[in-house]
Amino acid sequence: MTGARSGGQVLADQLVAQGSELAFCVPGESYLPLLDGLYAHRNRLHVVTCRHETAAANAADAYGKLTGQPGVCMVTRGPGATQAAVGVHTARQDSTPLILLVGQVASGHRGRESFQEIDCEAVFGSMAKGVFELDRVERIPEVVASAFSLALGGRQGPVVISLPEDVLSAAAVVDDAPPAIARQPTADATQLAGLRALLEDAQRPLVMVGGGPWNGPSCARLAEWAGACGLPVAASFRRQDLVDNELGCYVGDIGLGVNPALAQRVRDCDLLIAVGPRLTEIETQGYTLPVPPAAPQTLVHVHPDPRELGRVYQPTLGILAGVQSFAAALLTDVRVDGGRWASWARAGREDYERWSALPEAGETLDLGGAIGVLGRELPEDTIYCNGAGNYTVWVHRFTRYRRWGTQLAPQSGAMGYGIPAALAAQLLNPGRAVVAFAGDGCFQMCGQELATMVAERLPILVIVANNRMLGTIRMHQERRFPGRVMATDLVNPDFAGLARAYGAFGERVEQVGELAGALRRARASGGPALIELMTDPDALSEARRSTFAHPGPALIDVATNPDEISLPPKVKPGQAWGFAIAKLTETLESRSH
């Protein structure tokens, strides 16, 4: 039993007791006692001051992805809380453990719409796994332990704790709670035997991995099992680092801009084993691959949350299990001879290698070529972070992720995620290279965190693809309303000059051949660095292909004959999208007759 402590001190002690190493915040007067309590732990729990609450929450989400433990974000009430909601939404959609601590008005003022008062249950109830409000100092250890346990259990996710000022300032004698334990269900022997039986009857199986929480050992076990059984493995949306992309079993990712050959492989497989993903709109290509509720092929769905099994798709075999325990059981309990599907698996790998082969350098700066330079110049354990935008189609297609924990990207599709994610990645991995990709629109969502990189002396490399437009929205706009472009052109700053103004290295690159030198200079600077890539606004995709979208959010990269969509040399900026879409529509209509 310790002496009397303020609520802020008790709360700070609980964060340390739960094993938190980093906390990301924008400080506010509503939770000053908590900040004061953390002062005593400043050598154990590093508090990182971000410049915007969205960035703080996104950085906490990245911490949760990399460690498997809840990331901690601290914000003030009202505008602070609502601006952090972006990161809470991402943590929900990405199944990431996160604790959001929100300052709150005094308990006696609740319900009066006091200054910056917010009803956290009403705001976060649909996004968070749980929303708590502290009512007494004595219950702080209980509530914090419950919040961590909830964030870690089953399908992981965000939990919000509201912190009334008077509770943080009051004092009491109270014991600390023990650390929460992550509890994940384990597959039983009957389910594993059922999976083995389905594999023994299959001719064209396909494994799709995603979800979480994964770690290095569980990813290695799954890859070993797939290799031993000769099984082709595809990654779900933005989970490409779950399998070494150089392994022969890896056949690509099922996400935005999916390889048409891989999409067809999903249609043609007779057994689809989904280990971890929720089977969302993206990896099912708008719930068409397959169409719910009953897939045409045999479907095995492995997931740690019983509410997910059968919620959208009715699986032939639903296995309630955490991915780590499931991966550990595969080699001993579900090992089969994959000789009969060897050619099927080999063809899948060949499709991936053709699809991910780097394009030949063109006259303008091509993102595929730029990613090729990064792959040659940077270590294979580099952590790549990105937000949302058309630039990510190149990143995901041409980057070869070699190990778990090297891809940080929001399944929620949140712009601005990459830069704050890089903060967490570099703080957790000070000896590794960390790259944050961003488009010119994406960068300006959280670009102010360059200041945080400088303050923390983090040698993060930021790559800004500047095409002077909001490319994804322009793409949708030109498809649905050709010739009526509006609200998607951007007037940008000199991004390299902006980086230098913050005290970071900054350089602009206009040709792929200039990138290697700029990259070496950036890394030699020893601190944060930004390289601005001046990309062609009319380069719709790599190698004169075009990336388009159907009315839903899932992109379709249609590999047509380049001559069929070649753009006339005098097509003006803003017209290329409409011209290419018209040509593609003409091509598809001719092929449908």
Secondary structure as GFF3:
##gff-version 3
##sequence-region A 1 593
A	DSSP	beta_strand	5	6	.	.	.	ID=ss1
A	DSSP	alpha_helix	7	17	.	.	.	ID=ss2
A	DSSP	beta_strand	22	25	.	.	.	ID=ss3
A	DSSP	three_ten_helix	29	31	.	.	.	ID=ss4
A	DSSP	alpha_helix	32	39	.	.	.	ID=ss5
A	DSSP	beta_strand	46	49	.	.	.	ID=ss6
A	DSSP	alpha_helix	53	67	.	.	.	ID=ss7
A	DSSP	beta_strand	71	75	.	.	.	ID=ss8
A	DSSP	alpha_helix	79	94	.	.	.	ID=ss9
A	DSSP	beta_strand	98	104	.	.	.	ID=ss10
A	DSSP	three_ten_helix	107	109	.	.	.	ID=ss11
A	DSSP	alpha_helix	120	124	.	.	.	ID=ss12
A	DSSP	beta_strand	130	133	.	.	.	ID=ss13
A	DSSP	three_ten_helix	137	139	.	.	.	ID=ss14
A	DSSP	alpha_helix	140	152	.	.	.	ID=ss15
A	DSSP	beta_strand	158	164	.	.	.	ID=ss16
A	DSSP	alpha_helix	165	169	.	.	.	ID=ss17
A	DSSP	beta_strand	171	172	.	.	.	ID=ss18
A	DSSP	alpha_helix	189	201	.	.	.	ID=ss19
A	DSSP	beta_strand	205	209	.	.	.	ID=ss20
A	DSSP	alpha_helix	216	229	.	.	.	ID=ss21
A	DSSP	beta_strand	233	236	.	.	.	ID=ss22
A	DSSP	three_ten_helix	240	242	.	.	.	ID=ss23
A	DSSP	beta_strand	250	254	.	.	.	ID=ss24
A	DSSP	alpha_helix	260	268	.	.	.	ID=ss25
A	DSSP	beta_strand	271	275	.	.	.	ID=ss26
A	DSSP	beta_strand	298	303	.	.	.	ID=ss27
A	DSSP	beta_strand	317	320	.	.	.	ID=ss28
A	DSSP	alpha_helix	323	333	.	.	.	ID=ss29
A	DSSP	three_ten_helix	339	341	.	.	.	ID=ss30
A	DSSP	alpha_helix	342	356	.	.	.	ID=ss31
A	DSSP	alpha_helix	367	377	.	.	.	ID=ss32
A	DSSP	beta_strand	383	386	.	.	.	ID=ss33
A	DSSP	alpha_helix	391	398	.	.	.	ID=ss34
A	DSSP	beta_strand	407	408	.	.	.	ID=ss35
A	DSSP	alpha_helix	418	428	.	.	.	ID=ss36
A	DSSP	beta_strand	434	439	.	.	.	ID=ss37
A	DSSP	alpha_helix	440	446	.	.	.	ID=ss38
A	DSSP	three_ten_helix	447	449	.	.	.	ID=ss39
A	DSSP	alpha_helix	450	456	.	.	.	ID=ss40
A	DSSP	beta_strand	461	466	.	.	.	ID=ss41
A	DSSP	alpha_helix	471	480	.	.	.	ID=ss42
A	DSSP	alpha_helix	495	502	.	.	.	ID=ss43
A	DSSP	beta_strand	505	509	.	.	.	ID=ss44
A	DSSP	three_ten_helix	512	514	.	.	.	ID=ss45
A	DSSP	alpha_helix	515	524	.	.	.	ID=ss46
A	DSSP	beta_strand	529	534	.	.	.	ID=ss47
A	DSSP	three_ten_helix	542	544	.	.	.	ID=ss48
A	DSSP	beta_strand	546	549	.	.	.	ID=ss49
A	DSSP	beta_strand	555	558	.	.	.	ID=ss50
A	DSSP	three_ten_helix	562	564	.	.	.	ID=ss51
A	DSSP	alpha_helix	576	592	.	.	.	ID=ss52
###
